[in-house]
């Protein structure tokens, strides 16, 4: 009995370093792989919900933003150039490009779909 207990304790002690070496980023493999066509140049379809020219912000109900691996949702974006906001109003259908700049999602290109 003492031998079996000692063997069990030894196997537990020897297997601990294996668990300690597990990479912290192994969960990254659980996400769907990005498609090779998902580039920063790809434009995303959206509907303008609100325009705030003074704050340089736009609220968009958008589809999946593949370049940012972001699902469809409605959210507020900063805009790189306030002049873009002068061409749109709530209800307009648009295509846009966005980037993550220091944790802030920013629209870099905006085109009205006619």
N, C-alpha and C positions, 0 to 999 in steps of 0.2 A: 504494500500500500504506500509506504514512504517513497519507494522507487517510482511508482506511477505518478505520485504528486510532484516529485522532483522533476520528472521528465516533462510533465505538463507545464510547470513553471519555467523550465528552461526553454521550451518551445515558444512560450509567450514572450519571454524576454528577448529571444533571438529574432522574433518576427516584428518587434516594435520598430526597429530602424527602417524596415521596408515601408511601413505606413508613414514614417516621418519624411521619407524621400518623395512622397507623392507631390506632384506639381500643383501649385495653387490655381493655375489657369486651366486645369483639365476640363472645367465646366464649359469652356469656350467651344468645345466640340459638340455641345448639345444644341447650338444654334444652327439654323439652316445655312448652308454655304451660300455665299453671294454668287449671283450669276455673273459670268464674265462680261456681260453687257451692262452691268450696273456701274456706271461711271458718273463722275461729277458733272459731265456734260449732258446727262439725261434730264429732260424736263418732266415735271410732275403735273398732272391735271389737278385743278382745285377750283373752288368757288369762293369768291371774296365775301366774307361775312361783315367785316368792319375795316375802315381805313382811319388811321390817326396820323395825319400829316405832321402835326406839331411834335409828336413823340417818335416819329419815324418808325411806326409799327403798323402791321397789317395782320388781321385775323383771317386765316384761311381754313376752309374745310377741304382737306387734301387726301389724295390717294396715297398708296405706299410710296415712300421716298427711298428708293433702293440704294442710292449712294450713301445715305445715312442709316440704312437698315432700320427705318422707322415705319411702323404700321400706319394705316389710314386713321386720321383723327381731325379734330378741329383745334387749332392752337394759334397763339400769337407769335409772329416772327418780327425781328428787327429787319429793317431794310438798309442796304448799304448806301443807297442814293435816294433821298426824299423825292426827287423828281419822278421816280417810278410811280409814286402814289398818286400823282396828278392825273394819270391816265386810267385809273380804275375807280369803281364805286361798288358798294355792297350789291351783291347779286350777280356781278360779272363772272363769267367763266374765264379762267386764266390757265396758263402754263407757267411754271416757275422753276428756278434752280435755287437751292439753298445749301449753305455750308454751316458747319459748327465752328464758330470763331470764339475760342476761349470760353466754351460752355454756353454760348449764346447762339441760337439758330438764327441765321441771317439770310434773307433773300438777296441773291446777287443778280438775278435776271427775272423779269416779269413781262409776260406778253398776254394781251387780251386775245381770247379765241372768239372769232366772229362767225 
